[in-house]
Amino acid sequence: MLSAILGIFVWSLLAPIVARRLPRIAGWVLAVVPAAATVWFVGFVPEIAAGGTVREVVAWIPGLGVNLSFYLDGLSLTFALLICGIGTLIVVYCGGYLHGDPMLPRFFLFILAFMASMLGVVLADNIVSLIVFWELTSVTSFLLIGYLHDSPQSRRSALQALLVTSMGGLVMMAGLILLGLTGGSFELTELVGQGDMLREHPYYLAILILILAGTFTKSAQFPFHFWLPNAMDAPTPVSAYLHSATMVKAGVYLMARLAPTLGGTEVWTVTLVSFGAVTALLGAILAVRQTDLKRILAYTTITALGQLTMLIGIGNTYAVETFTVYLLAHACYKGALFMGVGAVDHEAGTREVTQLGGLLALMPVTAAAIGLAALSNAGLPPFLGFIGKEFMYSSTVGLGEGEMALLGWLATAAMVASNALMIVTAGLVFVKPFLGRRTEAAGHAHEAPVSLWLGPVVLAGIGLGLGVFNGALERWFVAPVAASLTGAPMDVHVYLWGGFTMPLALSAVTVALGAAMYLGWPRVKAALDGIASALGYDSDRGWDRILKGLVRVALLQTRVIQSGYLRHYIMFTIGFTTLAVGGTMVVKGALVAPSLTAAAGAPYSAWALSLIVLASTVAAVMAESRLVAILSLGVVGVVIALIFLLYGAPDVAITQFMVETLVVIIVALVLARLPRLTAFARPDRRSAVRDGVIAVAFGAVVTAVMLAVIDLPIPLDLSEYFAERSYTEGFGRNVVNVILVDFRAMDTLGEILVVATAGLGAFALLKARPRREPPVGDTKTVGDSKPETGDRS
Amino acid sequence: MMDSLILRTATRLLLSLMLLFSFFILLRGHNEPGGGFIGGLIAASAFALHSIAFGPRALRTVLVFDPRSIAGVGMLCAIAAGLFSAVMGDAFLTAGWLHWGEGDAVFHVGTPLLFDVGVFLVVIGAVLTIVLALEEEDV
């Protein structure tokens, strides 16, 4: 499975080259690898249907329990087939839809990379790998939504989608890590066995809320639904692939994957059912208010996602069966509708439902595909959508007859309303543009090329075929997915005709209601628009306000903390360190009195050196000129090096000597750039006292830390370990250096990276500052308290 | 730049001596006090001295390469030393050694030497990047 994912990633890197070399047939050529992956996954269907599972582990960072482990069961196989299968059709479609677009090579790179990431999400068994792939889908989808980067609208939508989903992803990461730590494993398959323990655990609620934050944002559940319709600024293949069939279903997938681990509790059911039902209804209501075909489909996608979330929440047998049926039904009809609408847009030049009509005769193949898909969308027999709708009613009615009667009946009512509205949208997408009177805009349209109608036809055909041959559907998909969702194999039955039952009656009501609303659509839309403007709430605007507020807070905080004066930064840093360390030591009672006997036993040379340090420090503080101050500090450094030498640390001593020398050279060079010493006025009394207090307090804290540290017995086992092995294993007698370049070479590598980066950073600061504006924080950086006004000579 | 004849004359001598010493420190570091970090600092001071005596342009001529490239090559050396073992199937940065001779006269050479050379170059490059940036700044 890793090879499938990596294969598609590598293929995505090759895609731009292929697309440039073979511009005419790039879509067909590039679809080969996804098609091969599809065939490969289809090969697993019999094995999985027979109750088997496949697990594959490649150690990644075994020390941290991070593995590239993949797991194939009913749920992941179904998703993998959707991703690769629809992906293949989409790649073909892209070649036709974006034909001649100069950025097409890049587009193929993005969409194939997305495909591989998405495949990683649904196959990953390890939590950390899952998070990595999850974020990769966010990033690639950002690139795809922002594909038309010349348009500010498209950039805004891309950023919005990225911020909403990655914010949720971040929260979810905390939840998943908490889940892993609580459950004692980072493998999802192992966590299933911990389900009972986890549901009783005090952290259960925290885990659930954190994870749902991620899945709800990704799958556009209320109140995070607003980003999805905006994401329709992307080219149609992206909308068809990411925002109907795959990425937005990642959240649904994860909830389904975790259902046997976390599901079944009251809070799970109530949360998922209520949020799902509200999202479904809201999406349906918003959908019928739109006139742009693509936006209509976008909102109905929100409905479908809400319904899937609700079904996971309900979790009874019917709901589990419906989940699979509806997942497949939606992926097929929505993918077909999106691609079909794209073809209409491509040929007729508009997606406005009010301007389209009479396309049936002009685009018969596209019309047939959209028609079949719309019938499935409307939930009419014998399509897959019909089975989905019937079973959905059975599951909500089942919930209503159980303990949560109120929730069940409310959900049923919400479903009837949203499914009726879905019928309206199906009418808007098919009946009006194709069967309605021919309009001017449709005048010059003609049938789309095969690359544009292949996808819709195949997907619509599958929607019909699986509905009719529902025995295969039951055996190959519904039963294996049900086993994944409940954690145990279960008996499932999928059928078109269930007799004269409550769900059938509800279906009849739905169809009647939907047909009536479609006929009165202008009035329904006007009424809904009226309600919306009366409410005056728009989550998209709300988002803008939140972003603006965030920027304002950031500006305010920057003004307060980042004054641009180096002395303020030093003051904050040292002051905070003093308070934090000193405060902790006082609170924890870690203060140690200096030992006078040890001091008395020190050699005379140590005393003499200490006195020199003290004298030079006083000289540095009292110095009238900067040069004297720097040289005095240099003396302090050199004497400290001598102390190192005295106590047998020659390596440290030499380093200290050299560093001290270079510091004096560099600071002297800096000083040469500073204004004349006249501007180096003595600080006024107040700032002198303030600086003095901070300096003395910091010195006191450092001394206290030193005393506390030397008071502890120094553990020697590590020194002995290194001393013993220095020559035998490191072939060097200088233990310090052997540690630096061999035993702890990784640390040294990090350190020299810091050294190199510091050099580049200083270079950038000195060379790349703006010329015209007065530079911030360079001339006023030495310890004076008034901003420099003298010119820099 | 300081226009001093004494400093210039002394620097001519000192530069080569200090550089020689820095190599000596670098190479002996594994057995005696020294090593790439200290050696690099010594070499950097030598070049800084040259730059003070003869000016930044003269230093660039002496260095031939931009100090940023020197630091970059140093980074590459250190990483290459680590990758060597990774290619051989060991953990990143595991030392690999070759030995010549017998008994007390055995001579060891291995990837830690390459690593130490990397440290040496990074330190020289980074310090001189700062020194040159300061000296060349046209104000």
Contacts between the chains, C-beta under 8 A, distances in Angstrom:
chain1	res1	chain2	res2	distance
A	650	B	33	3.9
A	651	B	33	4.8
A	651	B	34	7.3
A	651	B	35	7.0
A	651	B	38	6.9
A	654	B	25	7.7
A	654	B	33	6.3
A	654	B	34	7.3
A	654	B	38	4.9
A	655	B	37	6.4
A	655	B	38	5.4
A	655	B	41	6.7
A	658	B	38	6.3
A	658	B	41	3.5
A	658	B	42	5.9
A	658	B	44	8.0
A	658	B	45	6.2
A	659	B	41	6.5
A	661	B	45	5.4
A	662	B	41	6.5
A	662	B	44	6.4
A	662	B	45	5.8
A	662	B	48	6.7
A	662	B	127	6.0
A	665	B	45	7.2
A	665	B	48	5.1
A	665	B	52	7.2
A	665	B	131	7.1
A	666	B	127	8.0
A	666	B	130	6.1
A	666	B	131	6.5
A	666	B	134	6.8
A	669	B	131	6.7
A	669	B	134	4.2
A	669	B	135	6.1
A	670	B	134	6.3
A	673	B	134	7.0
A	673	B	137	6.6
A	673	B	139	6.1
A	730	B	30	7.9
A	730	B	95	6.9
A	730	B	112	7.4
A	731	B	30	7.3
A	731	B	97	6.0
A	731	B	99	7.9
A	731	B	108	4.1
A	731	B	110	7.0
A	732	B	30	3.5
A	732	B	31	5.6
A	732	B	112	7.8
A	733	B	30	7.5
A	733	B	31	4.3
A	733	B	32	7.5
A	734	B	29	6.2
A	734	B	30	5.8
A	734	B	31	5.4
A	734	B	32	5.9
A	734	B	33	6.4
A	734	B	34	7.3
A	734	B	35	7.3
A	736	B	33	7.8
A	736	B	35	7.4
A	737	B	29	4.6
A	737	B	30	5.5
A	737	B	34	7.1
A	737	B	35	4.2
A	737	B	116	7.6
A	738	B	30	6.7
A	738	B	112	7.7
A	740	B	35	6.2
A	740	B	36	7.9
A	740	B	37	7.1
A	740	B	116	8.0
A	740	B	119	7.7
A	741	B	30	7.6
A	741	B	35	7.1
A	741	B	36	7.1
A	741	B	112	4.1
A	741	B	113	8.0
A	741	B	115	4.9
A	741	B	116	4.9
A	741	B	119	7.3
A	742	B	95	4.8
A	742	B	112	4.8
A	742	B	115	7.9
A	745	B	81	7.8
A	745	B	82	7.0
A	745	B	93	4.5
A	745	B	95	7.7
A	745	B	112	7.2
A	745	B	115	5.9
A	746	B	92	7.5
A	746	B	93	5.6
A	748	B	78	7.8
A	748	B	115	7.5
A	748	B	119	6.4
A	749	B	78	5.6
A	749	B	79	7.3
A	749	B	82	6.8
A	749	B	93	7.0
A	749	B	115	8.0
A	752	B	74	6.9
A	752	B	75	6.8
A	752	B	78	6.1
A	752	B	118	6.9
A	752	B	119	5.3
A	752	B	122	4.2
A	752	B	123	7.3
A	753	B	75	6.8
A	755	B	71	7.8
A	755	B	122	5.6
A	755	B	123	6.1
A	755	B	126	4.7
A	756	B	71	4.5
A	756	B	72	7.4
A	756	B	74	7.3
A	756	B	75	5.8
A	756	B	122	5.1
A	756	B	125	6.8
A	756	B	126	5.2
A	758	B	126	6.2
A	758	B	130	8.0
A	759	B	67	7.5
A	759	B	68	7.3
A	759	B	71	5.9
A	759	B	125	6.5
A	759	B	126	3.1
A	759	B	127	7.0
A	759	B	129	4.0
A	759	B	130	5.7
A	760	B	68	6.7
A	760	B	71	7.7
A	760	B	126	7.8
A	760	B	129	6.8
A	762	B	129	6.9
A	762	B	130	4.5
A	762	B	133	6.3
A	763	B	68	7.0
A	763	B	129	5.0
A	763	B	130	7.0
A	763	B	133	4.8
A	766	B	133	4.3
A	766	B	134	6.5
A	766	B	137	5.7
A	767	B	133	6.0
A	767	B	137	7.6
A	792	B	139	5.8
A	793	B	139	7.3
